[in-house]
């Protein structure tokens, strides 16, 4: 069987620096497919989709809600051409009934243990409409993602340097944050991968990795163990927050921690002290700054922008509260009849789709744009990101020159 697996494209936000990382979802699905299935992956953000492709089954991996309209459009085009289509991914799991109307089958939740039976059913011409687990699959049996299916030199490199690989060391999250759907998707239990599986995966990664676990801060002993295991591998890594403990941050920095993503939605000494502690240990911080909570006023948001400059945040990614399905935010705003836009294209964390409590939607949208302008008024986002890269590039191995190639000459691509 020839299985064409597609990550649908979406419109990137002009406020953000445009770069593409190799998606983790499709190569994890490919790893769960039977060995005799020929899998080809297309990421529409970096290469075109061939609607006439030679394949027996088309899979669409829909991570983001803003990808859903394009995914449904592609599903329609392939089905019109007689190709069966299966949909999976985060958005499909959040909206299964909707997705099922656009495909021959949907895969809900984690794909391990589902992809094999799904393929077998399609081979026999008798697919079920829905493939879902009654419980979460055993994380100790999750296969390593098939990274070799990506042509990184063609699509995910810059001047000969491979870009960040996405790595998963655990699933689930014991926290239950207001705007987040992870508790619904991955469960409230922190499920940790055995280190030998993580190490096997890391062996096929570049020297820059992003540990995409929902939060390393769930388990302090796990954080220590992870840092000790990473030490000596010469990887530079990014993650979501690490517990702000001096001993732990020292271990993290020694093991190659480069910078962390940290959610910021208020002004407090706690945030100030956390950022300082990260910086004291040589770890940069990119704030994911959420605007539009019910206690946010125009004055508060303007003070928040000043606060981010004051604490010398390295990077900021501003977002507006977006009521993704199955989140606490969705339930509250939907119950209060405050959601006025249900077009998934606008669920991109940059477009206001609900009525804020203390300002108009237009005012929140204006403040979102203003936050980007003012924070990056002196130094652009691309330059700030370049400075972060320059901190680690000197430690990365450079591609070898071919015989006869002059020093300082780029290797042909």
KEVEXKE-333580 format. One record per residue (C-alpha): residue number from 1; residue in one letter; x negated, y negated, z. Coordinates in Angstrom, 1 decimal. Layout:
N
@nr NUM&rest a&X X&Y Y&Z Z;
...
// end
This chain:
413
@nr 1&rest x&X 0.0&Y 0.0&Z 0.0;
@nr 2&rest x&X -1.1&Y -3.5&Z -0.8;
@nr 3&rest x&X -0.2&Y -5.9&Z 1.9;
@nr 4&rest x&X -0.4&Y -9.7&Z 1.2;
@nr 5&rest x&X -0.5&Y -11.6&Z 4.4;
@nr 6&rest x&X 0.1&Y -15.4&Z 4.2;
@nr 7&rest x&X -0.4&Y -18.2&Z 6.7;
@nr 8&rest x&X 2.0&Y -20.9&Z 5.2;
@nr 9&rest x&X 0.6&Y -24.4&Z 4.9;
@nr 10&rest x&X 1.9&Y -27.5&Z 6.7;
@nr 11&rest x&X 1.4&Y -31.2&Z 6.4;
@nr 12&rest x&X -1.6&Y -32.3&Z 8.5;
@nr 13&rest x&X -1.1&Y -35.5&Z 10.6;
@nr 14&rest x&X -2.9&Y -38.5&Z 9.2;
@nr 15&rest x&X -3.9&Y -39.6&Z 12.8;
@nr 16&rest x&X -6.0&Y -36.5&Z 13.3;
@nr 17&rest x&X -9.3&Y -35.6&Z 11.7;
@nr 18&rest x&X -8.5&Y -33.1&Z 9.0;
@nr 19&rest x&X -10.3&Y -29.7&Z 9.4;
@nr 20&rest x&X -9.3&Y -26.1&Z 9.1;
@nr 21&rest x&X -10.2&Y -23.2&Z 11.4;
@nr 22&rest x&X -9.7&Y -19.5&Z 10.4;
@nr 23&rest x&X -6.3&Y -18.5&Z 11.8;
@nr 24&rest x&X -6.4&Y -15.7&Z 14.4;
@nr 25&rest x&X -2.9&Y -14.4&Z 13.9;
@nr 26&rest x&X -3.3&Y -12.9&Z 10.4;
@nr 27&rest x&X -6.6&Y -11.1&Z 11.1;
@nr 28&rest x&X -5.1&Y -9.7&Z 14.3;
@nr 29&rest x&X -2.1&Y -8.4&Z 12.3;
@nr 30&rest x&X -4.5&Y -6.9&Z 9.8;
@nr 31&rest x&X -6.3&Y -5.0&Z 12.5;
@nr 32&rest x&X -3.0&Y -3.4&Z 13.6;
@nr 33&rest x&X -2.2&Y -2.2&Z 10.1;
@nr 34&rest x&X -3.0&Y 1.5&Z 9.2;
@nr 35&rest x&X -6.4&Y 2.1&Z 7.8;
@nr 36&rest x&X -5.1&Y 3.1&Z 4.3;
@nr 37&rest x&X -3.3&Y -0.3&Z 3.9;
@nr 38&rest x&X -5.2&Y -2.8&Z 1.7;
@nr 39&rest x&X -4.8&Y -6.2&Z 3.4;
@nr 40&rest x&X -5.5&Y -9.5&Z 1.7;
@nr 41&rest x&X -5.1&Y -12.8&Z 3.6;
@nr 42&rest x&X -4.3&Y -16.2&Z 2.1;
@nr 43&rest x&X -4.3&Y -19.3&Z 4.3;
@nr 44&rest x&X -2.3&Y -21.8&Z 2.2;
@nr 45&rest x&X -4.1&Y -24.8&Z 4.0;
@nr 46&rest x&X -7.3&Y -23.8&Z 2.1;
@nr 47&rest x&X -6.3&Y -21.8&Z -0.9;
@nr 48&rest x&X -3.2&Y -21.5&Z -3.2;
@nr 49&rest x&X -0.6&Y -18.8&Z -2.9;
@nr 50&rest x&X -0.1&Y -16.7&Z -6.1;
@nr 51&rest x&X 3.6&Y -15.9&Z -6.3;
@nr 52&rest x&X 2.7&Y -13.3&Z -8.9;
@nr 53&rest x&X 0.2&Y -11.5&Z -6.7;
@nr 54&rest x&X -0.2&Y -7.7&Z -7.1;
@nr 55&rest x&X 1.2&Y -6.5&Z -3.8;
@nr 56&rest x&X 3.7&Y -4.1&Z -2.3;
@nr 57&rest x&X 4.7&Y -6.1&Z 0.8;
@nr 58&rest x&X 4.4&Y -9.7&Z 1.7;
@nr 59&rest x&X 3.9&Y -10.8&Z 5.3;
@nr 60&rest x&X 4.3&Y -14.4&Z 6.4;
@nr 61&rest x&X 2.6&Y -15.4&Z 9.7;
@nr 62&rest x&X 4.5&Y -18.3&Z 11.1;
@nr 63&rest x&X 2.6&Y -19.8&Z 14.1;
@nr 64&rest x&X 4.1&Y -23.3&Z 14.1;
@nr 65&rest x&X 7.7&Y -24.4&Z 13.9;
@nr 66&rest x&X 6.7&Y -27.0&Z 11.3;
@nr 67&rest x&X 5.5&Y -24.1&Z 9.1;
@nr 68&rest x&X 8.9&Y -22.4&Z 9.1;
@nr 69&rest x&X 10.5&Y -24.3&Z 6.2;
@nr 70&rest x&X 7.5&Y -23.5&Z 3.9;
@nr 71&rest x&X 7.5&Y -19.9&Z 5.1;
@nr 72&rest x&X 11.2&Y -19.5&Z 4.2;
@nr 73&rest x&X 10.6&Y -21.1&Z 0.8;
@nr 74&rest x&X 7.8&Y -18.7&Z 0.1;
@nr 75&rest x&X 9.9&Y -15.8&Z 1.3;
@nr 76&rest x&X 12.7&Y -16.7&Z -1.1;
@nr 77&rest x&X 10.2&Y -17.0&Z -4.0;
@nr 78&rest x&X 8.7&Y -13.5&Z -3.4;
@nr 79&rest x&X 12.1&Y -11.9&Z -2.8;
@nr 80&rest x&X 13.3&Y -13.4&Z -6.0;
@nr 81&rest x&X 10.5&Y -11.5&Z -7.7;
@nr 82&rest x&X 11.4&Y -8.3&Z -6.1;
@nr 83&rest x&X 8.8&Y -8.2&Z -3.4;
@nr 84&rest x&X 9.9&Y -7.2&Z 0.1;
@nr 85&rest x&X 9.1&Y -9.8&Z 2.8;
@nr 86&rest x&X 8.4&Y -9.5&Z 6.6;
@nr 87&rest x&X 8.2&Y -12.5&Z 8.9;
@nr 88&rest x&X 6.3&Y -12.7&Z 12.2;
@nr 89&rest x&X 4.5&Y -15.1&Z 14.4;
@nr 90&rest x&X 5.3&Y -17.4&Z 17.3;
@nr 91&rest x&X 8.2&Y -19.3&Z 15.6;
@nr 92&rest x&X 9.8&Y -16.2&Z 14.4;
@nr 93&rest x&X 9.7&Y -14.8&Z 17.9;
@nr 94&rest x&X 11.3&Y -18.0&Z 19.2;
@nr 95&rest x&X 14.0&Y -18.0&Z 16.5;
@nr 96&rest x&X 14.6&Y -14.4&Z 15.5;
@nr 97&rest x&X 18.2&Y -14.7&Z 14.2;
@nr 98&rest x&X 17.2&Y -17.6&Z 12.0;
@nr 99&rest x&X 14.1&Y -15.9&Z 10.6;
@nr 100&rest x&X 15.9&Y -12.7&Z 9.9;
@nr 101&rest x&X 18.1&Y -14.5&Z 7.4;
@nr 102&rest x&X 15.1&Y -15.1&Z 5.2;
@nr 103&rest x&X 13.3&Y -11.7&Z 5.2;
@nr 104&rest x&X 13.8&Y -8.0&Z 4.8;
@nr 105&rest x&X 12.4&Y -7.5&Z 8.4;
@nr 106&rest x&X 11.0&Y -9.5&Z 11.3;
@nr 107&rest x&X 8.3&Y -8.6&Z 13.8;
@nr 108&rest x&X 8.8&Y -10.1&Z 17.2;
@nr 109&rest x&X 6.1&Y -10.7&Z 19.7;
@nr 110&rest x&X 2.7&Y -9.1&Z 19.6;
@nr 111&rest x&X 2.1&Y -7.0&Z 16.5;
@nr 112&rest x&X 0.1&Y -4.1&Z 18.0;
@nr 113&rest x&X 2.2&Y -1.0&Z 18.0;
@nr 114&rest x&X 4.8&Y -2.5&Z 15.6;
@nr 115&rest x&X 2.8&Y -3.0&Z 12.3;
@nr 116&rest x&X 2.2&Y 0.7&Z 11.8;
@nr 117&rest x&X 5.9&Y 1.8&Z 12.1;
@nr 118&rest x&X 6.9&Y -1.2&Z 10.0;
@nr 119&rest x&X 4.6&Y -0.2&Z 7.2;
@nr 120&rest x&X 5.7&Y 3.4&Z 7.4;
@nr 121&rest x&X 9.4&Y 2.3&Z 7.1;
@nr 122&rest x&X 8.7&Y 0.1&Z 4.1;
@nr 123&rest x&X 6.8&Y 2.9&Z 2.4;
@nr 124&rest x&X 9.9&Y 5.1&Z 2.7;
@nr 125&rest x&X 12.2&Y 2.3&Z 1.6;
@nr 126&rest x&X 14.1&Y 2.2&Z 4.8;
@nr 127&rest x&X 12.8&Y -0.8&Z 6.9;
@nr 128&rest x&X 14.6&Y -1.8&Z 10.0;
@nr 129&rest x&X 15.7&Y -5.4&Z 10.3;
@nr 130&rest x&X 13.9&Y -6.1&Z 13.6;
@nr 131&rest x&X 10.7&Y -4.7&Z 15.1;
@nr 132&rest x&X 10.2&Y -5.5&Z 18.8;
@nr 133&rest x&X 8.6&Y -4.2&Z 21.9;
@nr 134&rest x&X 10.5&Y -3.3&Z 25.1;
@nr 135&rest x&X 7.4&Y -4.3&Z 27.0;
@nr 136&rest x&X 4.0&Y -5.9&Z 26.1;
@nr 137&rest x&X 1.4&Y -3.7&Z 24.4;
@nr 138&rest x&X -1.6&Y -2.4&Z 26.4;
@nr 139&rest x&X -4.2&Y -5.1&Z 26.0;
@nr 140&rest x&X -6.9&Y -2.6&Z 26.6;
@nr 141&rest x&X -6.0&Y -1.0&Z 23.3;
@nr 142&rest x&X -5.8&Y -4.1&Z 21.1;
@nr 143&rest x&X -8.2&Y -3.7&Z 18.1;
@nr 144&rest x&X -10.7&Y -6.4&Z 17.2;
@nr 145&rest x&X -9.4&Y -8.9&Z 14.6;
@nr 146&rest x&X -10.7&Y -8.2&Z 11.0;
@nr 147&rest x&X -12.8&Y -11.4&Z 10.6;
@nr 148&rest x&X -14.5&Y -10.0&Z 7.4;
@nr 149&rest x&X -11.2&Y -10.6&Z 5.6;
@nr 150&rest x&X -12.0&Y -14.3&Z 5.6;
@nr 151&rest x&X -14.6&Y -15.9&Z 3.2;
@nr 152&rest x&X -16.0&Y -18.3&Z 5.7;
@nr 153&rest x&X -18.7&Y -19.7&Z 3.5;
@nr 154&rest x&X -16.0&Y -20.8&Z 1.0;
@nr 155&rest x&X -13.3&Y -22.0&Z 3.3;
@nr 156&rest x&X -14.5&Y -22.4&Z 6.9;
@nr 157&rest x&X -18.0&Y -23.9&Z 6.8;
@nr 158&rest x&X -19.7&Y -27.3&Z 6.7;
@nr 159&rest x&X -23.2&Y -27.7&Z 5.1;
@nr 160&rest x&X -24.0&Y -24.1&Z 5.6;
@nr 161&rest x&X -22.8&Y -23.9&Z 9.3;
@nr 162&rest x&X -19.9&Y -21.6&Z 10.0;
@nr 163&rest x&X -17.1&Y -23.4&Z 11.9;
@nr 164&rest x&X -15.4&Y -22.4&Z 15.1;
@nr 165&rest x&X -14.0&Y -18.9&Z 15.4;
@nr 166&rest x&X -10.9&Y -18.4&Z 17.5;
@nr 167&rest x&X -11.3&Y -15.7&Z 20.2;
@nr 168&rest x&X -8.9&Y -14.2&Z 22.6;
@nr 169&rest x&X -10.0&Y -12.7&Z 25.9;
@nr 170&rest x&X -6.6&Y -12.5&Z 27.6;
@nr 171&rest x&X -2.9&Y -12.9&Z 27.0;
@nr 172&rest x&X 0.0&Y -14.3&Z 29.1;
@nr 173&rest x&X 0.2&Y -17.1&Z 31.6;
@nr 174&rest x&X 1.4&Y -17.2&Z 35.2;
@nr 175&rest x&X 2.1&Y -20.9&Z 35.0;
@nr 176&rest x&X 5.4&Y -22.2&Z 33.6;
@nr 177&rest x&X 4.8&Y -25.6&Z 32.2;
@nr 178&rest x&X 7.7&Y -27.8&Z 31.1;
@nr 179&rest x&X 6.9&Y -28.1&Z 27.4;
@nr 180&rest x&X 5.3&Y -24.7&Z 26.9;
@nr 181&rest x&X 6.9&Y -21.5&Z 25.4;
@nr 182&rest x&X 4.0&Y -19.2&Z 26.3;
@nr 183&rest x&X 5.8&Y -17.7&Z 29.4;
@nr 184&rest x&X 8.6&Y -16.5&Z 27.0;
@nr 185&rest x&X 6.2&Y -15.2&Z 24.4;
@nr 186&rest x&X 3.3&Y -13.7&Z 26.3;
@nr 187&rest x&X 4.9&Y -13.2&Z 29.7;
@nr 188&rest x&X 4.1&Y -14.6&Z 33.2;
@nr 189&rest x&X 1.4&Y -11.9&Z 33.9;
@nr 190&rest x&X -2.2&Y -12.6&Z 33.0;
@nr 191&rest x&X -3.4&Y -9.7&Z 31.0;
@nr 192&rest x&X -7.1&Y -9.5&Z 30.6;
@nr 193&rest x&X -9.0&Y -7.8&Z 27.8;
@nr 194&rest x&X -11.8&Y -5.4&Z 28.8;
@nr 195&rest x&X -15.2&Y -7.1&Z 28.3;
@nr 196&rest x&X -16.4&Y -4.4&Z 25.9;
@nr 197&rest x&X -13.6&Y -5.3&Z 23.5;
@nr 198&rest x&X -14.3&Y -9.0&Z 23.7;
@nr 199&rest x&X -18.0&Y -8.4&Z 23.2;
@nr 200&rest x&X -17.3&Y -6.3&Z 20.1;
@nr 201&rest x&X -15.3&Y -9.1&Z 18.6;
@nr 202&rest x&X -17.9&Y -11.8&Z 19.5;
@nr 203&rest x&X -20.5&Y -9.8&Z 17.6;
@nr 204&rest x&X -18.6&Y -10.7&Z 14.4;
@nr 205&rest x&X -18.1&Y -14.4&Z 15.3;
@nr 206&rest x&X -20.1&Y -17.5&Z 14.5;
@nr 207&rest x&X -22.1&Y -19.2&Z 17.2;
@nr 208&rest x&X -19.3&Y -21.6&Z 17.8;
@nr 209&rest x&X -16.2&Y -20.2&Z 19.4;
@nr 210&rest x&X -12.9&Y -21.4&Z 20.8;
@nr 211&rest x&X -11.5&Y -19.2&Z 23.5;
@nr 212&rest x&X -7.8&Y -19.7&Z 22.8;
@nr 213&rest x&X -6.4&Y -18.1&Z 26.0;
@nr 214&rest x&X -3.6&Y -20.1&Z 27.4;
@nr 215&rest x&X -5.5&Y -21.0&Z 30.6;
@nr 216&rest x&X -8.7&Y -19.6&Z 32.0;
@nr 217&rest x&X -7.8&Y -21.3&Z 35.2;
@nr 218&rest x&X -5.3&Y -18.5&Z 36.2;
@nr 219&rest x&X -8.0&Y -16.3&Z 37.8;
@nr 220&rest x&X -11.2&Y -17.7&Z 39.3;
@nr 221&rest x&X -12.9&Y -14.4&Z 39.6;
@nr 222&rest x&X -12.1&Y -13.7&Z 35.9;
@nr 223&rest x&X -13.6&Y -17.1&Z 35.0;
@nr 224&rest x&X -16.8&Y -16.2&Z 36.8;
@nr 225&rest x&X -17.0&Y -12.8&Z 35.1;
@nr 226&rest x&X -16.4&Y -14.3&Z 31.7;
@nr 227&rest x&X -19.1&Y -17.0&Z 32.1;
@nr 228&rest x&X -21.6&Y -14.4&Z 33.3;
@nr 229&rest x&X -20.8&Y -12.1&Z 30.4;
@nr 230&rest x&X -21.1&Y -15.0&Z 27.9;
@nr 231&rest x&X -24.5&Y -16.1&Z 29.3;
@nr 232&rest x&X -27.3&Y -15.0&Z 27.0;
@nr 233&rest x&X -25.1&Y -14.6&Z 24.0;
@nr 234&rest x&X -26.1&Y -18.0&Z 22.7;
@nr 235&rest x&X -22.6&Y -19.0&Z 21.9;
@nr 236&rest x&X -21.3&Y -22.5&Z 22.3;
@nr 237&rest x&X -17.7&Y -22.3&Z 23.4;
@nr 238&rest x&X -14.6&Y -24.4&Z 23.9;
@nr 239&rest x&X -11.5&Y -23.5&Z 26.0;
@nr 240&rest x&X -8.5&Y -24.8&Z 27.8;
@nr 241&rest x&X -9.2&Y -26.0&Z 31.4;
@nr 242&rest x&X -11.7&Y -24.3&Z 33.6;
@nr 243&rest x&X -11.2&Y -24.5&Z 37.4;
@nr 244&rest x&X -12.9&Y -27.7&Z 38.6;
@nr 245&rest x&X -15.2&Y -26.0&Z 41.0;
@nr 246&rest x&X -18.9&Y -27.0&Z 40.9;
@nr 247&rest x&X -20.3&Y -23.5&Z 41.0;
@nr 248&rest x&X -17.9&Y -22.3&Z 38.3;
@nr 249&rest x&X -18.6&Y -25.3&Z 36.1;
@nr 250&rest x&X -22.3&Y -24.7&Z 36.5;
@nr 251&rest x&X -21.9&Y -21.1&Z 35.3;
@nr 252&rest x&X -19.7&Y -22.3&Z 32.4;
@nr 253&rest x&X -22.3&Y -24.9&Z 31.2;
@nr 254&rest x&X -25.1&Y -22.4&Z 31.5;
@nr 255&rest x&X -23.2&Y -19.9&Z 29.4;
@nr 256&rest x&X -22.6&Y -22.4&Z 26.6;
@nr 257&rest x&X -19.4&Y -24.2&Z 27.5;
@nr 258&rest x&X -19.3&Y -27.1&Z 25.1;
@nr 259&rest x&X -16.1&Y -28.9&Z 25.9;
@nr 260&rest x&X -12.6&Y -28.3&Z 27.2;
@nr 261&rest x&X -9.0&Y -29.2&Z 26.2;
@nr 262&rest x&X -7.2&Y -30.7&Z 29.1;
@nr 263&rest x&X -3.5&Y -31.7&Z 29.2;
@nr 264&rest x&X -3.0&Y -35.2&Z 30.5;
@nr 265&rest x&X 0.4&Y -36.8&Z 31.1;
@nr 266&rest x&X 0.0&Y -39.0&Z 34.1;
@nr 267&rest x&X -2.4&Y -41.4&Z 35.8;
@nr 268&rest x&X -3.9&Y -40.0&Z 38.9;
@nr 269&rest x&X -7.1&Y -39.6&Z 41.0;
@nr 270&rest x&X -6.8&Y -35.8&Z 40.4;
@nr 271&rest x&X -7.3&Y -36.3&Z 36.6;
@nr 272&rest x&X -10.0&Y -38.9&Z 37.2;
@nr 273&rest x&X -11.9&Y -36.6&Z 39.5;
@nr 274&rest x&X -11.5&Y -33.6&Z 37.2;
@nr 275&rest x&X -12.9&Y -35.5&Z 34.2;
@nr 276&rest x&X -15.8&Y -36.8&Z 36.2;
@nr 277&rest x&X -16.7&Y -33.3&Z 37.5;
@nr 278&rest x&X -16.6&Y -31.9&Z 33.9;
@nr 279&rest x&X -18.9&Y -34.7&Z 32.7;
@nr 280&rest x&X -21.2&Y -34.3&Z 35.7;
@nr 281&rest x&X -21.8&Y -30.7&Z 34.5;
@nr 282&rest x&X -22.4&Y -31.7&Z 30.9;
@nr 283&rest x&X -19.0&Y -30.5&Z 29.6;
@nr 284&rest x&X -17.1&Y -32.9&Z 27.3;
@nr 285&rest x&X -13.3&Y -33.3&Z 27.5;
@nr 286&rest x&X -10.6&Y -33.6&Z 24.8;
@nr 287&rest x&X -7.4&Y -34.7&Z 26.4;
@nr 288&rest x&X -4.1&Y -33.5&Z 25.0;
@nr 289&rest x&X -2.1&Y -36.5&Z 26.0;
@nr 290&rest x&X 1.6&Y -36.0&Z 26.2;
@nr 291&rest x&X 3.9&Y -39.0&Z 25.7;
@nr 292&rest x&X 7.6&Y -39.3&Z 26.3;
@nr 293&rest x&X 8.4&Y -37.5&Z 29.6;
@nr 294&rest x&X 11.4&Y -38.7&Z 31.4;
@nr 295&rest x&X 9.4&Y -40.8&Z 33.8;
@nr 296&rest x&X 7.4&Y -42.5&Z 31.0;
@nr 297&rest x&X 8.1&Y -46.2&Z 30.4;
@nr 298&rest x&X 6.5&Y -48.4&Z 27.8;
@nr 299&rest x&X 4.4&Y -50.1&Z 30.5;
@nr 300&rest x&X 3.2&Y -46.7&Z 31.8;
@nr 301&rest x&X 2.1&Y -45.5&Z 28.4;
@nr 302&rest x&X 0.1&Y -48.7&Z 27.8;
@nr 303&rest x&X -1.6&Y -48.2&Z 31.2;
@nr 304&rest x&X -2.2&Y -44.6&Z 30.4;
@nr 305&rest x&X -4.1&Y -45.5&Z 27.3;
@nr 306&rest x&X -6.3&Y -47.9&Z 29.4;
@nr 307&rest x&X -6.8&Y -45.2&Z 31.9;
@nr 308&rest x&X -8.1&Y -42.8&Z 29.3;
@nr 309&rest x&X -10.7&Y -45.3&Z 28.2;
@nr 310&rest x&X -11.6&Y -46.0&Z 31.9;
@nr 311&rest x&X -12.4&Y -42.4&Z 32.6;
@nr 312&rest x&X -14.4&Y -42.1&Z 29.4;
@nr 313&rest x&X -12.5&Y -39.3&Z 27.9;
@nr 314&rest x&X -14.5&Y -38.0&Z 25.0;
@nr 315&rest x&X -11.6&Y -37.3&Z 22.6;
@nr 316&rest x&X -7.8&Y -37.7&Z 22.9;
@nr 317&rest x&X -5.1&Y -36.0&Z 20.9;
@nr 318&rest x&X -1.9&Y -37.9&Z 21.4;
@nr 319&rest x&X 1.4&Y -36.0&Z 21.1;
@nr 320&rest x&X 5.0&Y -36.7&Z 21.8;
@nr 321&rest x&X 7.1&Y -34.3&Z 23.8;
@nr 322&rest x&X 8.6&Y -31.8&Z 21.4;
@nr 323&rest x&X 11.4&Y -29.5&Z 22.5;
@nr 324&rest x&X 10.2&Y -26.2&Z 21.0;
@nr 325&rest x&X 12.7&Y -23.4&Z 21.4;
@nr 326&rest x&X 12.7&Y -21.3&Z 24.6;
@nr 327&rest x&X 10.9&Y -24.0&Z 26.6;
@nr 328&rest x&X 12.2&Y -25.8&Z 29.6;
@nr 329&rest x&X 12.1&Y -29.0&Z 27.6;
@nr 330&rest x&X 14.4&Y -27.5&Z 24.9;
@nr 331&rest x&X 16.9&Y -26.2&Z 27.5;
@nr 332&rest x&X 17.1&Y -29.6&Z 29.3;
@nr 333&rest x&X 17.2&Y -31.8&Z 26.3;
@nr 334&rest x&X 19.6&Y -29.5&Z 24.4;
@nr 335&rest x&X 21.9&Y -29.2&Z 27.4;
@nr 336&rest x&X 21.9&Y -33.1&Z 27.7;
@nr 337&rest x&X 22.7&Y -33.4&Z 24.0;
@nr 338&rest x&X 19.5&Y -35.6&Z 23.5;
@nr 339&rest x&X 18.1&Y -33.7&Z 20.5;
@nr 340&rest x&X 19.1&Y -35.5&Z 17.3;
@nr 341&rest x&X 16.7&Y -34.0&Z 14.7;
@nr 342&rest x&X 16.6&Y -30.2&Z 14.2;
@nr 343&rest x&X 14.5&Y -30.2&Z 11.0;
@nr 344&rest x&X 11.5&Y -28.0&Z 11.8;
@nr 345&rest x&X 9.3&Y -30.0&Z 9.5;
@nr 346&rest x&X 9.4&Y -32.7&Z 12.2;
@nr 347&rest x&X 8.5&Y -30.4&Z 15.1;
@nr 348&rest x&X 4.9&Y -31.3&Z 14.7;
@nr 349&rest x&X 4.3&Y -32.9&Z 18.1;
@nr 350&rest x&X 4.0&Y -36.3&Z 16.4;
@nr 351&rest x&X 7.6&Y -37.1&Z 15.4;
@nr 352&rest x&X 10.2&Y -38.1&Z 18.0;
@nr 353&rest x&X 13.2&Y -35.7&Z 17.6;
@nr 354&rest x&X 15.0&Y -36.5&Z 20.8;
@nr 355&rest x&X 16.2&Y -39.5&Z 22.8;
@nr 356&rest x&X 13.8&Y -40.4&Z 25.6;
@nr 357&rest x&X 15.3&Y -41.4&Z 29.0;
@nr 358&rest x&X 13.6&Y -44.8&Z 29.4;
@nr 359&rest x&X 13.1&Y -46.1&Z 25.9;
@nr 360&rest x&X 14.4&Y -45.7&Z 22.4;
@nr 361&rest x&X 13.1&Y -43.1&Z 20.0;
@nr 362&rest x&X 11.7&Y -45.8&Z 17.8;
@nr 363&rest x&X 9.8&Y -47.4&Z 20.7;
@nr 364&rest x&X 8.3&Y -44.0&Z 21.6;
@nr 365&rest x&X 7.3&Y -43.4&Z 18.0;
@nr 366&rest x&X 5.7&Y -46.9&Z 17.9;
@nr 367&rest x&X 3.8&Y -46.2&Z 21.1;
@nr 368&rest x&X 2.5&Y -42.9&Z 19.7;
@nr 369&rest x&X 0.9&Y -44.7&Z 16.8;
@nr 370&rest x&X -0.4&Y -47.5&Z 19.1;
@nr 371&rest x&X -2.1&Y -45.0&Z 21.4;
@nr 372&rest x&X -4.1&Y -43.5&Z 18.5;
@nr 373&rest x&X -5.0&Y -47.0&Z 17.2;
@nr 374&rest x&X -6.1&Y -48.4&Z 20.6;
@nr 375&rest x&X -8.0&Y -45.4&Z 21.9;
@nr 376&rest x&X -10.0&Y -45.0&Z 18.7;
@nr 377&rest x&X -10.3&Y -48.8&Z 18.1;
@nr 378&rest x&X -14.0&Y -48.9&Z 18.7;
@nr 379&rest x&X -15.1&Y -45.5&Z 17.6;
@nr 380&rest x&X -13.1&Y -43.4&Z 15.1;
@nr 381&rest x&X -12.0&Y -39.8&Z 16.0;
@nr 382&rest x&X -14.2&Y -38.4&Z 13.3;
@nr 383&rest x&X -17.3&Y -40.2&Z 14.7;
@nr 384&rest x&X -16.5&Y -39.0&Z 18.2;
@nr 385&rest x&X -16.1&Y -35.5&Z 17.0;
@nr 386&rest x&X -19.4&Y -35.8&Z 15.1;
@nr 387&rest x&X -21.2&Y -36.8&Z 18.3;
@nr 388&rest x&X -19.8&Y -33.7&Z 20.0;
@nr 389&rest x&X -21.1&Y -31.5&Z 17.1;
@nr 390&rest x&X -24.5&Y -33.2&Z 17.2;
@nr 391&rest x&X -24.9&Y -32.0&Z 20.8;
@nr 392&rest x&X -24.9&Y -28.4&Z 19.7;
@nr 393&rest x&X -26.0&Y -28.4&Z 16.1;
@nr 394&rest x&X -29.7&Y -28.5&Z 16.9;
@nr 395&rest x&X -29.3&Y -25.2&Z 18.8;
@nr 396&rest x&X -27.6&Y -23.4&Z 16.0;
@nr 397&rest x&X -29.5&Y -21.3&Z 13.5;
@nr 398&rest x&X -29.8&Y -22.9&Z 10.1;
@nr 399&rest x&X -29.3&Y -20.9&Z 6.8;
@nr 400&rest x&X -32.6&Y -19.7&Z 5.4;
@nr 401&rest x&X -33.9&Y -21.3&Z 2.2;
@nr 402&rest x&X -34.4&Y -19.1&Z -0.7;
@nr 403&rest x&X -37.9&Y -18.6&Z -2.2;
@nr 404&rest x&X -38.9&Y -21.7&Z -4.1;
@nr 405&rest x&X -36.2&Y -24.0&Z -2.7;
@nr 406&rest x&X -37.6&Y -27.3&Z -1.6;
@nr 407&rest x&X -37.3&Y -28.4&Z 2.0;
@nr 408&rest x&X -34.4&Y -30.8&Z 2.5;
@nr 409&rest x&X -32.5&Y -29.4&Z -0.5;
@nr 410&rest x&X -29.1&Y -28.0&Z 0.2;
@nr 411&rest x&X -28.6&Y -24.3&Z -0.7;
@nr 412&rest x&X -26.3&Y -24.1&Z -3.7;
@nr 413&rest x&X -22.7&Y -22.9&Z -3.0;
// end
